[in-house]
Amino acid sequence: MVGDMSIGSGIALFVIGAILAFAVNVQLDVINLDLIGYLLMGAGAVIFIIGLVLMARKRESTTTTRSAVDPASGEAVQRRTTTSNDDPLV
């Protein structure tokens, strides 16, 4: 869920920054809107990439296979367990 929110907010920051940098033609003495637009675009790109990395990490899983001998029958028994990073119990 965090990755999804990061991707959306990164896109929103990038779009707002692009509007300020390229579409708004207002000259103010106190604030440079072009610079603020470029900063917002950079921050949006960084947040977007962080969101992608978080989503990729969330989808990783680990599979563990254990072998043992059943004492009752004497046959080999294999137990396979898969654990995912987005599991709340991990």
Distance bins in CASP14 RR format, pairs under 12 A and 6 or more apart:
PFRMAT RR
TARGET T0000
AUTHOR 0000-0000-0000
RMODE 2
METHOD distances of the structure
MODEL  1
1 7 0 0 0 0 0 1 0 0 0 0 0
1 8 0 0 0 0 0 1 0 0 0 0 0
1 51 0 0 0 0 0 1 0 0 0 0 0
1 54 0 0 0 0 1 0 0 0 0 0 0
1 55 0 0 0 0 1 0 0 0 0 0 0
1 58 0 0 0 0 1 0 0 0 0 0 0
1 86 0 0 0 0 1 0 0 0 0 0 0
1 88 0 0 0 0 0 1 0 0 0 0 0
2 8 0 0 0 0 0 1 0 0 0 0 0
2 9 0 0 0 0 0 1 0 0 0 0 0
2 47 0 0 0 0 0 1 0 0 0 0 0
2 50 0 0 0 0 1 0 0 0 0 0 0
2 51 1 0 0 1 0 0 0 0 0 0 0
2 52 0 0 0 0 0 1 0 0 0 0 0
2 53 0 0 0 0 0 1 0 0 0 0 0
2 54 1 0 1 0 0 0 0 0 0 0 0
2 55 0 0 0 0 1 0 0 0 0 0 0
2 57 0 0 0 0 0 1 0 0 0 0 0
2 58 0 0 0 0 1 0 0 0 0 0 0
2 86 0 0 0 0 0 1 0 0 0 0 0
3 9 0 0 0 0 1 0 0 0 0 0 0
3 10 0 0 0 0 0 1 0 0 0 0 0
3 47 0 0 0 0 1 0 0 0 0 0 0
3 48 0 0 0 0 1 0 0 0 0 0 0
3 49 0 0 0 0 0 1 0 0 0 0 0
3 50 1 0 0 1 0 0 0 0 0 0 0
3 51 1 0 1 0 0 0 0 0 0 0 0
3 52 1 0 0 1 0 0 0 0 0 0 0
3 53 0 0 0 0 1 0 0 0 0 0 0
3 54 1 0 1 0 0 0 0 0 0 0 0
3 55 1 0 1 0 0 0 0 0 0 0 0
3 56 0 0 0 0 1 0 0 0 0 0 0
3 57 0 0 0 0 1 0 0 0 0 0 0
3 58 1 0 0 1 0 0 0 0 0 0 0
3 59 0 0 0 0 0 1 0 0 0 0 0
3 86 0 0 0 0 0 1 0 0 0 0 0
4 10 0 0 0 0 0 1 0 0 0 0 0
4 11 0 0 0 0 0 1 0 0 0 0 0
4 48 0 0 0 0 0 1 0 0 0 0 0
4 51 0 0 0 0 1 0 0 0 0 0 0
4 52 0 0 0 0 0 1 0 0 0 0 0
4 54 0 0 0 0 1 0 0 0 0 0 0
4 55 1 0 0 1 0 0 0 0 0 0 0
4 58 0 0 0 0 0 1 0 0 0 0 0
5 11 0 0 0 0 0 1 0 0 0 0 0
5 12 0 0 0 0 0 1 0 0 0 0 0
5 47 0 0 0 0 1 0 0 0 0 0 0
5 48 0 0 0 0 0 1 0 0 0 0 0
5 50 0 0 0 0 0 1 0 0 0 0 0
5 51 0 0 0 0 1 0 0 0 0 0 0
5 54 0 0 0 0 1 0 0 0 0 0 0
5 55 0 0 0 0 0 1 0 0 0 0 0
6 12 0 0 0 0 0 1 0 0 0 0 0
6 13 0 0 0 0 0 1 0 0 0 0 0
6 43 0 0 0 0 0 1 0 0 0 0 0
6 44 0 0 0 0 1 0 0 0 0 0 0
6 45 0 0 0 0 0 1 0 0 0 0 0
6 46 0 0 0 0 1 0 0 0 0 0 0
6 47 1 0 1 0 0 0 0 0 0 0 0
6 48 1 0 0 1 0 0 0 0 0 0 0
6 49 0 0 0 0 1 0 0 0 0 0 0
6 50 1 0 1 0 0 0 0 0 0 0 0
6 51 1 1 0 0 0 0 0 0 0 0 0
6 52 0 0 0 0 1 0 0 0 0 0 0
6 53 0 0 0 0 1 0 0 0 0 0 0
6 54 1 0 0 1 0 0 0 0 0 0 0
6 55 0 0 0 0 1 0 0 0 0 0 0
6 58 0 0 0 0 0 1 0 0 0 0 0
7 13 0 0 0 0 0 1 0 0 0 0 0
7 14 0 0 0 0 0 1 0 0 0 0 0
7 44 0 0 0 0 1 0 0 0 0 0 0
7 45 0 0 0 0 0 1 0 0 0 0 0
7 47 0 0 0 0 1 0 0 0 0 0 0
7 48 1 0 1 0 0 0 0 0 0 0 0
7 49 0 0 0 0 1 0 0 0 0 0 0
7 50 0 0 0 0 1 0 0 0 0 0 0
7 51 1 0 1 0 0 0 0 0 0 0 0
7 52 1 0 0 1 0 0 0 0 0 0 0
7 53 0 0 0 0 0 1 0 0 0 0 0
7 54 0 0 0 0 1 0 0 0 0 0 0
7 55 1 0 0 1 0 0 0 0 0 0 0
7 56 0 0 0 0 0 1 0 0 0 0 0
8 14 0 0 0 0 1 0 0 0 0 0 0
8 15 0 0 0 0 1 0 0 0 0 0 0
8 16 0 0 0 0 0 1 0 0 0 0 0
8 44 0 0 0 0 1 0 0 0 0 0 0
8 47 0 0 0 0 1 0 0 0 0 0 0
8 48 1 0 0 1 0 0 0 0 0 0 0
8 50 0 0 0 0 0 1 0 0 0 0 0
8 51 0 0 0 0 1 0 0 0 0 0 0
8 52 0 0 0 0 0 1 0 0 0 0 0
8 55 0 0 0 0 0 1 0 0 0 0 0
9 15 0 0 0 0 0 1 0 0 0 0 0
9 16 0 0 0 0 0 1 0 0 0 0 0
9 40 0 0 0 0 0 1 0 0 0 0 0
9 43 0 0 0 0 1 0 0 0 0 0 0
9 44 1 0 0 1 0 0 0 0 0 0 0
9 45 0 0 0 0 0 1 0 0 0 0 0
9 46 0 0 0 0 0 1 0 0 0 0 0
9 47 1 0 1 0 0 0 0 0 0 0 0
9 48 0 0 0 0 1 0 0 0 0 0 0
9 50 0 0 0 0 0 1 0 0 0 0 0
9 51 0 0 0 0 1 0 0 0 0 0 0
10 16 0 0 0 0 1 0 0 0 0 0 0
10 17 0 0 0 0 0 1 0 0 0 0 0
10 18 0 0 0 0 0 1 0 0 0 0 0
10 40 0 0 0 0 1 0 0 0 0 0 0
10 41 0 0 0 0 1 0 0 0 0 0 0
10 42 0 0 0 0 1 0 0 0 0 0 0
10 43 1 0 0 1 0 0 0 0 0 0 0
10 44 1 1 0 0 0 0 0 0 0 0 0
10 45 1 0 0 1 0 0 0 0 0 0 0
10 46 0 0 0 0 1 0 0 0 0 0 0
10 47 1 0 1 0 0 0 0 0 0 0 0
10 48 1 0 1 0 0 0 0 0 0 0 0
10 49 0 0 0 0 1 0 0 0 0 0 0
10 50 0 0 0 0 1 0 0 0 0 0 0
10 51 0 0 0 0 1 0 0 0 0 0 0
10 52 0 0 0 0 0 1 0 0 0 0 0
11 17 0 0 0 0 0 1 0 0 0 0 0
11 18 0 0 0 0 0 1 0 0 0 0 0
11 40 0 0 0 0 0 1 0 0 0 0 0
11 41 0 0 0 0 0 1 0 0 0 0 0
11 43 0 0 0 0 0 1 0 0 0 0 0
11 44 1 0 0 1 0 0 0 0 0 0 0
11 45 0 0 0 0 1 0 0 0 0 0 0
11 47 0 0 0 0 1 0 0 0 0 0 0
11 48 1 0 0 1 0 0 0 0 0 0 0
11 49 0 0 0 0 0 1 0 0 0 0 0
11 51 0 0 0 0 0 1 0 0 0 0 0
11 52 0 0 0 0 0 1 0 0 0 0 0
12 18 0 0 0 0 0 1 0 0 0 0 0
12 19 0 0 0 0 0 1 0 0 0 0 0
12 40 0 0 0 0 1 0 0 0 0 0 0
12 41 0 0 0 0 0 1 0 0 0 0 0
12 43 0 0 0 0 0 1 0 0 0 0 0
12 44 1 0 0 1 0 0 0 0 0 0 0
12 47 0 0 0 0 1 0 0 0 0 0 0
12 48 0 0 0 0 1 0 0 0 0 0 0
13 19 0 0 0 0 0 1 0 0 0 0 0
13 20 0 0 0 0 0 1 0 0 0 0 0
13 36 0 0 0 0 0 1 0 0 0 0 0
13 37 0 0 0 0 1 0 0 0 0 0 0
13 38 0 0 0 0 0 1 0 0 0 0 0
13 39 0 0 0 0 1 0 0 0 0 0 0
13 40 1 0 1 0 0 0 0 0 0 0 0
13 41 1 0 0 1 0 0 0 0 0 0 0
13 42 1 0 0 1 0 0 0 0 0 0 0
13 43 1 0 1 0 0 0 0 0 0 0 0
13 44 1 1 0 0 0 0 0 0 0 0 0
13 45 0 0 0 0 1 0 0 0 0 0 0
13 46 0 0 0 0 1 0 0 0 0 0 0
13 47 1 0 0 1 0 0 0 0 0 0 0
13 48 0 0 0 0 1 0 0 0 0 0 0
13 50 0 0 0 0 0 1 0 0 0 0 0
14 20 0 0 0 0 0 1 0 0 0 0 0
14 21 0 0 0 0 0 1 0 0 0 0 0
14 22 0 0 0 0 0 1 0 0 0 0 0
14 37 0 0 0 0 1 0 0 0 0 0 0
14 38 0 0 0 0 0 1 0 0 0 0 0
14 39 0 0 0 0 0 1 0 0 0 0 0
14 40 1 0 0 1 0 0 0 0 0 0 0
14 41 1 0 1 0 0 0 0 0 0 0 0
14 42 1 0 0 1 0 0 0 0 0 0 0
14 43 0 0 0 0 1 0 0 0 0 0 0
14 44 1 0 1 0 0 0 0 0 0 0 0
14 45 1 0 0 1 0 0 0 0 0 0 0
14 46 0 0 0 0 1 0 0 0 0 0 0
14 47 0 0 0 0 1 0 0 0 0 0 0
14 48 1 0 0 1 0 0 0 0 0 0 0
14 49 0 0 0 0 0 1 0 0 0 0 0
15 21 0 0 0 0 0 1 0 0 0 0 0
15 22 0 0 0 0 0 1 0 0 0 0 0
15 23 0 0 0 0 0 1 0 0 0 0 0
15 37 0 0 0 0 0 1 0 0 0 0 0
15 40 0 0 0 0 1 0 0 0 0 0 0
15 41 0 0 0 0 1 0 0 0 0 0 0
15 44 0 0 0 0 1 0 0 0 0 0 0
15 45 0 0 0 0 0 1 0 0 0 0 0
15 48 0 0 0 0 0 1 0 0 0 0 0
16 22 0 0 0 0 0 1 0 0 0 0 0
16 23 0 0 0 0 0 1 0 0 0 0 0
16 24 0 0 0 0 0 1 0 0 0 0 0
16 33 0 0 0 0 0 1 0 0 0 0 0
16 36 0 0 0 0 1 0 0 0 0 0 0
16 37 1 0 0 1 0 0 0 0 0 0 0
16 38 0 0 0 0 0 1 0 0 0 0 0
16 39 0 0 0 0 0 1 0 0 0 0 0
16 40 1 0 1 0 0 0 0 0 0 0 0
16 41 0 0 0 0 1 0 0 0 0 0 0
16 42 0 0 0 0 0 1 0 0 0 0 0
16 43 0 0 0 0 0 1 0 0 0 0 0
16 44 0 0 0 0 1 0 0 0 0 0 0
17 23 0 0 0 0 1 0 0 0 0 0 0
17 24 0 0 0 0 1 0 0 0 0 0 0
17 33 0 0 0 0 1 0 0 0 0 0 0
17 34 0 0 0 0 1 0 0 0 0 0 0
17 35 0 0 0 0 0 1 0 0 0 0 0
17 36 1 0 0 1 0 0 0 0 0 0 0
17 37 1 1 0 0 0 0 0 0 0 0 0
17 38 1 0 0 1 0 0 0 0 0 0 0
17 39 1 0 0 1 0 0 0 0 0 0 0
17 40 1 1 0 0 0 0 0 0 0 0 0
17 41 1 0 1 0 0 0 0 0 0 0 0
17 42 0 0 0 0 1 0 0 0 0 0 0
17 43 0 0 0 0 1 0 0 0 0 0 0
17 44 0 0 0 0 1 0 0 0 0 0 0
17 45 0 0 0 0 0 1 0 0 0 0 0
18 24 0 0 0 0 0 1 0 0 0 0 0
18 33 0 0 0 0 0 1 0 0 0 0 0
18 34 0 0 0 0 0 1 0 0 0 0 0
18 36 0 0 0 0 0 1 0 0 0 0 0
18 37 1 0 0 1 0 0 0 0 0 0 0
18 38 0 0 0 0 1 0 0 0 0 0 0
18 39 0 0 0 0 0 1 0 0 0 0 0
18 40 0 0 0 0 1 0 0 0 0 0 0
18 41 1 0 1 0 0 0 0 0 0 0 0
18 42 0 0 0 0 0 1 0 0 0 0 0
18 44 0 0 0 0 0 1 0 0 0 0 0
18 45 0 0 0 0 0 1 0 0 0 0 0
19 25 0 0 0 0 0 1 0 0 0 0 0
19 26 0 0 0 0 0 1 0 0 0 0 0
19 33 0 0 0 0 1 0 0 0 0 0 0
19 34 0 0 0 0 0 1 0 0 0 0 0
19 36 0 0 0 0 0 1 0 0 0 0 0
19 37 0 0 0 0 1 0 0 0 0 0 0
19 38 0 0 0 0 0 1 0 0 0 0 0
19 40 0 0 0 0 1 0 0 0 0 0 0
19 41 0 0 0 0 1 0 0 0 0 0 0
20 26 0 0 0 0 1 0 0 0 0 0 0
20 28 0 0 0 0 0 1 0 0 0 0 0
20 31 0 0 0 0 0 1 0 0 0 0 0
20 32 0 0 0 0 1 0 0 0 0 0 0
20 33 1 0 1 0 0 0 0 0 0 0 0
20 34 1 0 0 1 0 0 0 0 0 0 0
20 35 0 0 0 0 1 0 0 0 0 0 0
20 36 1 0 1 0 0 0 0 0 0 0 0
20 37 1 1 0 0 0 0 0 0 0 0 0
20 38 0 0 0 0 1 0 0 0 0 0 0
20 39 0 0 0 0 1 0 0 0 0 0 0
20 40 1 0 0 1 0 0 0 0 0 0 0
20 41 0 0 0 0 1 0 0 0 0 0 0
21 32 0 0 0 0 0 1 0 0 0 0 0
21 33 1 0 0 1 0 0 0 0 0 0 0
21 34 1 0 1 0 0 0 0 0 0 0 0
21 35 0 0 0 0 1 0 0 0 0 0 0
21 36 0 0 0 0 1 0 0 0 0 0 0
21 37 1 0 1 0 0 0 0 0 0 0 0
21 38 1 0 1 0 0 0 0 0 0 0 0
21 39 0 0 0 0 1 0 0 0 0 0 0
21 40 0 0 0 0 1 0 0 0 0 0 0
21 41 1 0 0 1 0 0 0 0 0 0 0
21 42 0 0 0 0 0 1 0 0 0 0 0
22 33 0 0 0 0 0 1 0 0 0 0 0
22 34 0 0 0 0 1 0 0 0 0 0 0
22 37 0 0 0 0 1 0 0 0 0 0 0
22 38 0 0 0 0 1 0 0 0 0 0 0
22 40 0 0 0 0 0 1 0 0 0 0 0
22 41 0 0 0 0 1 0 0 0 0 0 0
23 33 0 0 0 0 0 1 0 0 0 0 0
23 34 0 0 0 0 0 1 0 0 0 0 0
23 37 0 0 0 0 0 1 0 0 0 0 0
24 31 0 0 0 0 0 1 0 0 0 0 0
24 32 0 0 0 0 0 1 0 0 0 0 0
24 33 1 0 1 0 0 0 0 0 0 0 0
24 34 0 0 0 0 1 0 0 0 0 0 0
24 36 0 0 0 0 1 0 0 0 0 0 0
24 37 0 0 0 0 1 0 0 0 0 0 0
24 40 0 0 0 0 0 1 0 0 0 0 0
25 33 0 0 0 0 1 0 0 0 0 0 0
25 34 0 0 0 0 1 0 0 0 0 0 0
26 32 0 0 0 0 0 1 0 0 0 0 0
26 33 1 0 0 1 0 0 0 0 0 0 0
26 34 0 0 0 0 0 1 0 0 0 0 0
26 36 0 0 0 0 0 1 0 0 0 0 0
27 33 0 0 0 0 1 0 0 0 0 0 0
27 34 0 0 0 0 1 0 0 0 0 0 0
28 34 0 0 0 0 0 1 0 0 0 0 0
28 35 0 0 0 0 0 1 0 0 0 0 0
28 36 0 0 0 0 0 1 0 0 0 0 0
30 36 0 0 0 0 0 1 0 0 0 0 0
31 37 0 0 0 0 0 1 0 0 0 0 0
31 39 0 0 0 0 0 1 0 0 0 0 0
32 38 0 0 0 0 1 0 0 0 0 0 0
32 39 0 0 0 0 1 0 0 0 0 0 0
33 39 0 0 0 0 0 1 0 0 0 0 0
33 40 0 0 0 0 0 1 0 0 0 0 0
34 40 0 0 0 0 0 1 0 0 0 0 0
34 41 0 0 0 0 0 1 0 0 0 0 0
35 41 0 0 0 0 0 1 0 0 0 0 0
35 42 0 0 0 0 0 1 0 0 0 0 0
36 42 0 0 0 0 0 1 0 0 0 0 0
36 43 0 0 0 0 0 1 0 0 0 0 0
37 43 0 0 0 0 1 0 0 0 0 0 0
37 44 0 0 0 0 0 1 0 0 0 0 0
38 44 0 0 0 0 0 1 0 0 0 0 0
38 45 0 0 0 0 0 1 0 0 0 0 0
39 45 0 0 0 0 0 1 0 0 0 0 0
39 46 0 0 0 0 0 1 0 0 0 0 0
40 46 0 0 0 0 0 1 0 0 0 0 0
40 47 0 0 0 0 0 1 0 0 0 0 0
41 47 0 0 0 0 0 1 0 0 0 0 0
41 48 0 0 0 0 0 1 0 0 0 0 0
42 48 0 0 0 0 1 0 0 0 0 0 0
42 49 0 0 0 0 0 1 0 0 0 0 0
43 49 0 0 0 0 0 1 0 0 0 0 0
43 50 0 0 0 0 0 1 0 0 0 0 0
44 50 0 0 0 0 1 0 0 0 0 0 0
44 51 0 0 0 0 0 1 0 0 0 0 0
45 51 0 0 0 0 0 1 0 0 0 0 0
45 52 0 0 0 0 0 1 0 0 0 0 0
46 52 0 0 0 0 0 1 0 0 0 0 0
46 53 0 0 0 0 0 1 0 0 0 0 0
47 53 0 0 0 0 0 1 0 0 0 0 0
47 54 0 0 0 0 0 1 0 0 0 0 0
48 54 0 0 0 0 0 1 0 0 0 0 0
48 55 0 0 0 0 0 1 0 0 0 0 0
49 55 0 0 0 0 0 1 0 0 0 0 0
49 56 0 0 0 0 0 1 0 0 0 0 0
50 56 0 0 0 0 0 1 0 0 0 0 0
50 57 0 0 0 0 0 1 0 0 0 0 0
51 57 0 0 0 0 1 0 0 0 0 0 0
51 58 0 0 0 0 1 0 0 0 0 0 0
52 58 0 0 0 0 0 1 0 0 0 0 0
52 59 0 0 0 0 0 1 0 0 0 0 0
53 59 0 0 0 0 0 1 0 0 0 0 0
53 60 0 0 0 0 0 1 0 0 0 0 0
54 60 0 0 0 0 0 1 0 0 0 0 0
54 85 0 0 0 0 0 1 0 0 0 0 0
54 86 0 0 0 0 0 1 0 0 0 0 0
55 85 0 0 0 0 0 1 0 0 0 0 0
55 86 0 0 0 0 1 0 0 0 0 0 0
56 85 0 0 0 0 0 1 0 0 0 0 0
56 86 0 0 0 0 0 1 0 0 0 0 0
57 84 0 0 0 0 0 1 0 0 0 0 0
57 85 1 0 0 1 0 0 0 0 0 0 0
57 86 0 0 0 0 1 0 0 0 0 0 0
58 84 0 0 0 0 1 0 0 0 0 0 0
58 85 1 0 1 0 0 0 0 0 0 0 0
58 86 1 0 1 0 0 0 0 0 0 0 0
58 87 0 0 0 0 1 0 0 0 0 0 0
58 88 0 0 0 0 0 1 0 0 0 0 0
58 90 0 0 0 0 0 1 0 0 0 0 0
59 84 1 0 0 1 0 0 0 0 0 0 0
59 85 1 0 0 1 0 0 0 0 0 0 0
59 86 1 0 0 1 0 0 0 0 0 0 0
59 87 0 0 0 0 0 1 0 0 0 0 0
60 82 0 0 0 0 0 1 0 0 0 0 0
60 83 0 0 0 0 1 0 0 0 0 0 0
60 84 1 0 0 1 0 0 0 0 0 0 0
60 85 1 0 1 0 0 0 0 0 0 0 0
60 86 0 0 0 0 1 0 0 0 0 0 0
60 87 0 0 0 0 0 1 0 0 0 0 0
60 90 0 0 0 0 0 1 0 0 0 0 0
61 81 0 0 0 0 0 1 0 0 0 0 0
61 82 1 0 1 0 0 0 0 0 0 0 0
61 83 1 0 0 1 0 0 0 0 0 0 0
61 84 1 0 1 0 0 0 0 0 0 0 0
61 85 1 0 0 1 0 0 0 0 0 0 0
61 86 0 0 0 0 1 0 0 0 0 0 0
61 87 0 0 0 0 1 0 0 0 0 0 0
61 90 0 0 0 0 0 1 0 0 0 0 0
62 80 0 0 0 0 0 1 0 0 0 0 0
62 81 0 0 0 0 1 0 0 0 0 0 0
62 82 1 0 0 1 0 0 0 0 0 0 0
62 83 1 0 1 0 0 0 0 0 0 0 0
62 84 1 0 0 1 0 0 0 0 0 0 0
62 85 0 0 0 0 1 0 0 0 0 0 0
62 87 0 0 0 0 0 1 0 0 0 0 0
62 90 0 0 0 0 1 0 0 0 0 0 0
63 78 0 0 0 0 0 1 0 0 0 0 0
63 79 0 0 0 0 0 1 0 0 0 0 0
63 80 1 0 0 1 0 0 0 0 0 0 0
63 81 1 0 0 1 0 0 0 0 0 0 0
63 82 1 0 1 0 0 0 0 0 0 0 0
63 83 1 0 0 1 0 0 0 0 0 0 0
63 84 0 0 0 0 0 1 0 0 0 0 0
64 78 0 0 0 0 0 1 0 0 0 0 0
64 79 0 0 0 0 1 0 0 0 0 0 0
64 80 1 0 0 1 0 0 0 0 0 0 0
64 81 1 0 1 0 0 0 0 0 0 0 0
64 82 1 0 0 1 0 0 0 0 0 0 0
64 83 1 0 0 1 0 0 0 0 0 0 0
65 76 0 0 0 0 0 1 0 0 0 0 0
65 77 0 0 0 0 0 1 0 0 0 0 0
65 78 1 0 1 0 0 0 0 0 0 0 0
65 79 1 0 0 1 0 0 0 0 0 0 0
65 80 1 0 1 0 0 0 0 0 0 0 0
65 81 1 0 0 1 0 0 0 0 0 0 0
65 82 0 0 0 0 1 0 0 0 0 0 0
66 76 0 0 0 0 0 1 0 0 0 0 0
66 77 0 0 0 0 1 0 0 0 0 0 0
66 78 1 0 0 1 0 0 0 0 0 0 0
66 79 1 0 1 0 0 0 0 0 0 0 0
66 80 1 0 0 1 0 0 0 0 0 0 0
66 81 1 0 0 1 0 0 0 0 0 0 0
67 75 0 0 0 0 0 1 0 0 0 0 0
67 76 1 0 1 0 0 0 0 0 0 0 0
67 77 1 0 0 1 0 0 0 0 0 0 0
67 78 1 0 1 0 0 0 0 0 0 0 0
67 79 1 0 0 1 0 0 0 0 0 0 0
67 80 0 0 0 0 0 1 0 0 0 0 0
68 74 0 0 0 0 0 1 0 0 0 0 0
68 75 0 0 0 0 0 1 0 0 0 0 0
68 76 1 0 0 1 0 0 0 0 0 0 0
68 77 1 0 1 0 0 0 0 0 0 0 0
68 78 0 0 0 0 1 0 0 0 0 0 0
68 79 1 0 0 1 0 0 0 0 0 0 0
69 75 1 0 0 1 0 0 0 0 0 0 0
69 76 1 0 1 0 0 0 0 0 0 0 0
69 77 1 0 0 1 0 0 0 0 0 0 0
69 78 0 0 0 0 0 1 0 0 0 0 0
70 76 1 0 0 1 0 0 0 0 0 0 0
70 77 1 0 1 0 0 0 0 0 0 0 0
70 78 0 0 0 0 0 1 0 0 0 0 0
70 79 0 0 0 0 0 1 0 0 0 0 0
71 77 0 0 0 0 0 1 0 0 0 0 0
81 87 0 0 0 0 0 1 0 0 0 0 0
81 90 0 0 0 0 0 1 0 0 0 0 0
82 90 0 0 0 0 0 1 0 0 0 0 0
83 89 0 0 0 0 1 0 0 0 0 0 0
83 90 1 0 1 0 0 0 0 0 0 0 0
84 90 1 0 0 1 0 0 0 0 0 0 0
END
